Amino acid sequence: MKCVTVYTNNLTELSDILPTLLTTQLEENEEKQIEGVTVSDAGDVPEDYIEKMKSKPEVAVLFTKNPPVTILQHNNVFELLFP
């Protein structure tokens, strides 16, 4: 599962850049600015990563249907997990 980290704690900012982010190709460990927000490719995470993170009380989990993306919010970042 591919993971992209978005360095913001603002859900509105994430929502604003999400369409662009979903069409942006990032190389492994590449970092870019999208509308002033830093995003980076965090590589692949194991399949059980979502379950581990869901069990932590400080993590919020969101899902999108199309495309299917799992979004984890914790600390000052969002992690987008793509199948």
C-alpha positions as a printed NumPy array, in Angstrom:
array([[  0.   ,   0.   ,   0.   ],
       [  1.46 ,   3.364,  -1.045],
       [  1.59 ,   6.169,   1.531],
       [  1.718,   9.907,   0.846],
       [  2.194,  12.282,   3.776],
       [  0.557,  15.718,   3.739],
       [  2.106,  18.115,   6.25 ],
       [ -0.889,  20.03 ,   7.542],
       [ -3.385,  19.589,  10.353],
       [ -6.024,  21.561,   8.459],
       [ -8.717,  19.381,   6.855],
       [ -9.856,  22.266,   4.645],
       [ -6.345,  22.602,   3.173],
       [ -6.244,  18.872,   2.524],
       [ -9.655,  18.994,   0.845],
       [ -8.537,  21.904,  -1.334],
       [ -5.419,  20.135,  -2.638],
       [ -6.8  ,  16.573,  -2.736],
       [ -7.865,  16.618,  -6.43 ],
       [ -4.398,  17.841,  -7.45 ],
       [ -2.675,  15.457,  -5.071],
       [ -4.539,  12.457,  -6.468],
       [ -3.221,  13.184,  -9.966],
       [  0.331,  14.06 ,  -8.887],
       [  2.957,  11.39 ,  -9.424],
       [  5.624,  11.361,  -6.725],
       [  8.824,   9.36 ,  -6.881],
       [  9.866,   7.44 ,  -3.769],
       [ 10.816,   9.897,  -0.989],
       [ 10.065,  12.87 ,  -3.276],
       [  8.72 ,  16.033,  -1.647],
       [  6.633,  18.713,  -3.404],
       [  4.651,  21.826,  -2.573],
       [  1.012,  21.915,  -3.661],
       [ -0.643,  25.279,  -3.043],
       [  1.826,  25.947,  -0.221],
       [  1.338,  22.558,   1.476],
       [  4.242,  20.114,   1.605],
       [  3.485,  16.576,   0.461],
       [  5.891,  13.669,   0.22 ],
       [  5.96 ,  10.066,  -0.851],
       [  6.505,   7.92 ,   2.23 ],
       [  6.922,   4.681,   0.309],
       [  4.994,   1.508,   0.975],
       [  3.435,   0.503,   4.295],
       [  2.405,  -3.012,   5.339],
       [ -1.218,  -4.103,   4.987],
       [ -1.719,  -4.165,   8.779],
       [ -0.616,  -0.524,   9.146],
       [ -4.204,   0.778,   9.014],
       [ -5.339,  -1.575,  11.775],
       [ -2.391,  -0.586,  13.979],
       [ -3.084,   3.114,  13.489],
       [ -6.866,   2.749,  14.003],
       [ -6.247,   1.353,  17.468],
       [ -4.504,   4.549,  18.61 ],
       [ -6.817,   7.111,  20.25 ],
       [ -5.033,  10.102,  18.695],
       [ -5.613,   8.896,  15.109],
       [ -8.676,   9.832,  13.058],
       [ -9.507,   7.607,  10.09 ],
       [-11.341,   8.847,   7.001],
       [-12.196,   7.056,   3.755],
       [-12.945,   8.212,   0.227],
       [-14.928,   6.061,  -2.184],
       [-13.74 ,   7.258,  -5.551],
       [-10.86 ,   6.784,  -5.73 ],
       [-10.579,   4.469,  -2.734],
       [ -8.193,   6.182,  -0.325],
       [ -7.777,   5.739,   3.406],
       [ -6.766,   8.944,   5.194],
       [ -5.179,   8.877,   8.633],
       [ -4.908,  12.113,  10.61 ],
       [ -2.55 ,  12.333,  13.555],
       [ -0.339,  15.002,  15.035],
       [  0.14 ,  17.631,  12.328],
       [ -0.078,  15.351,   9.296],
       [ -2.454,  13.41 ,   7.126],
       [ -1.347,  10.114,   5.634],
       [ -3.079,   9.021,   2.446],
       [ -2.973,   5.287,   1.814],
       [ -3.587,   4.032,  -1.718],
       [ -4.242,   0.364,  -2.538]])
